[in-house]
């Protein structure tokens, strides 16, 4: 049987909106992009702990963890990934 070539890492760093860079920098904890039934969501690690397969991305001096499921799909990180309660606190809902 022929040997299959190793898969290359499909992760490439997504574009991050300036608003989200500020949000990540000002956050009180490290954050993780998790999977929900409505798509990716940005949550603190205390709510969605990191996993060994997560991709790590340095953003504004913080580590952003991206779930292995979401990492190959995300092209841009923007406010659509914030939970609604975070948007309400910022007066955007």
C-alpha positions as a Markdown table, in Angstrom:
| # | Residue | x | y | z |
|---|---|---|---|---|
| 1 | Unk | 0.0 | 0.0 | 0.0 |
| 2 | Unk | 1.4 | 3.4 | -0.9 |
| 3 | Unk | 2.0 | 5.8 | 2.0 |
| 4 | Unk | -0.2 | 8.9 | 2.1 |
| 5 | Unk | 1.7 | 12.2 | 2.3 |
| 6 | Unk | 1.3 | 14.0 | 5.6 |
| 7 | Unk | -1.4 | 16.7 | 5.6 |
| 8 | Unk | -0.1 | 20.2 | 5.9 |
| 9 | Unk | -1.5 | 22.4 | 8.6 |
| 10 | Unk | -4.5 | 24.1 | 7.0 |
| 11 | Unk | -4.5 | 26.9 | 9.6 |
| 12 | Unk | -3.7 | 30.4 | 8.4 |
| 13 | Unk | -4.1 | 33.4 | 10.7 |
| 14 | Unk | -7.5 | 35.1 | 10.1 |
| 15 | Unk | -7.9 | 38.8 | 9.6 |
| 16 | Unk | -9.0 | 40.5 | 12.9 |
| 17 | Unk | -11.1 | 43.7 | 12.9 |
| 18 | Unk | -9.7 | 46.6 | 14.8 |
| 19 | Unk | -12.7 | 46.6 | 17.2 |
| 20 | Unk | -12.0 | 42.9 | 18.0 |
| 21 | Unk | -8.3 | 43.6 | 18.6 |
| 22 | Unk | -9.3 | 46.2 | 21.2 |
| 23 | Unk | -11.8 | 43.8 | 22.7 |
| 24 | Unk | -9.2 | 41.0 | 23.0 |
| 25 | Unk | -6.6 | 43.4 | 24.5 |
| 26 | Unk | -9.1 | 44.8 | 27.1 |
| 27 | Unk | -10.4 | 41.4 | 28.1 |
| 28 | Unk | -9.9 | 40.2 | 31.6 |
| 29 | Unk | -9.0 | 36.7 | 30.6 |
| 30 | Unk | -7.7 | 34.7 | 27.7 |
| 31 | Unk | -10.3 | 33.9 | 25.0 |
| 32 | Unk | -11.3 | 31.0 | 22.9 |
| 33 | Unk | -13.3 | 30.8 | 19.7 |
| 34 | Unk | -15.7 | 27.8 | 20.2 |
| 35 | Unk | -18.3 | 26.1 | 18.1 |
| 36 | Unk | -22.0 | 26.6 | 18.7 |
| 37 | Unk | -25.1 | 25.6 | 16.7 |
| 38 | Unk | -25.2 | 29.2 | 15.4 |
| 39 | Unk | -21.5 | 29.3 | 14.4 |
| 40 | Unk | -18.3 | 30.5 | 16.1 |
| 41 | Unk | -18.4 | 32.4 | 19.3 |
| 42 | Unk | -15.7 | 34.1 | 21.3 |
| 43 | Unk | -15.8 | 33.2 | 25.0 |
| 44 | Unk | -13.5 | 33.5 | 28.1 |
| 45 | Unk | -11.5 | 30.4 | 28.9 |
| 46 | Unk | -13.4 | 30.0 | 32.2 |
| 47 | Unk | -16.5 | 29.3 | 30.2 |
| 48 | Unk | -14.9 | 27.4 | 27.3 |
| 49 | Unk | -11.6 | 26.0 | 28.4 |
| 50 | Unk | -8.9 | 25.5 | 25.8 |
| 51 | Unk | -8.2 | 22.0 | 24.4 |
| 52 | Unk | -5.0 | 20.4 | 23.2 |
| 53 | Unk | -6.0 | 20.5 | 19.6 |
| 54 | Unk | -6.8 | 24.3 | 19.6 |
| 55 | Unk | -4.8 | 26.6 | 17.4 |
| 56 | Unk | -3.1 | 29.4 | 19.3 |
| 57 | Unk | -2.8 | 32.9 | 18.0 |
| 58 | Unk | -1.1 | 35.9 | 19.6 |
| 59 | Unk | -3.3 | 39.0 | 19.5 |
| 60 | Unk | -2.4 | 42.3 | 21.2 |
| 61 | Unk | -0.2 | 40.4 | 23.8 |
| 62 | Unk | -2.9 | 37.9 | 24.5 |
| 63 | Unk | -3.3 | 34.3 | 23.4 |
| 64 | Unk | -6.4 | 33.6 | 21.5 |
| 65 | Unk | -7.4 | 29.9 | 21.3 |
| 66 | Unk | -9.3 | 28.8 | 18.2 |
| 67 | Unk | -11.1 | 25.4 | 18.2 |
| 68 | Unk | -9.7 | 22.8 | 15.8 |
| 69 | Unk | -13.1 | 22.7 | 14.2 |
| 70 | Unk | -13.3 | 26.4 | 13.5 |
| 71 | Unk | -9.6 | 27.1 | 12.7 |
| 72 | Unk | -9.6 | 25.9 | 9.1 |
| 73 | Unk | -12.9 | 27.8 | 8.4 |
| 74 | Unk | -12.4 | 31.2 | 10.0 |
| 75 | Unk | -11.2 | 33.9 | 7.6 |
| 76 | Unk | -12.1 | 37.0 | 9.7 |
| 77 | Unk | -12.6 | 37.6 | 13.4 |
| 78 | Unk | -15.2 | 40.3 | 14.0 |
| 79 | Unk | -18.0 | 41.4 | 16.4 |
| 80 | Unk | -20.4 | 38.8 | 15.0 |
| 81 | Unk | -18.5 | 36.3 | 17.2 |
| 82 | Unk | -19.3 | 38.1 | 20.4 |
| 83 | Unk | -22.0 | 36.8 | 22.7 |
| 84 | Unk | -25.1 | 39.0 | 22.6 |
| 85 | Unk | -24.6 | 40.0 | 26.3 |
| 86 | Unk | -21.2 | 41.5 | 25.4 |
| 87 | Unk | -22.8 | 43.5 | 22.7 |
| 88 | Unk | -25.5 | 44.8 | 25.0 |
| 89 | Unk | -22.8 | 45.9 | 27.5 |
| 90 | Unk | -21.2 | 47.9 | 24.7 |
| 91 | Unk | -24.5 | 49.5 | 23.7 |
| 92 | Unk | -24.5 | 47.8 | 20.3 |
| 93 | Unk | -27.8 | 45.9 | 20.7 |
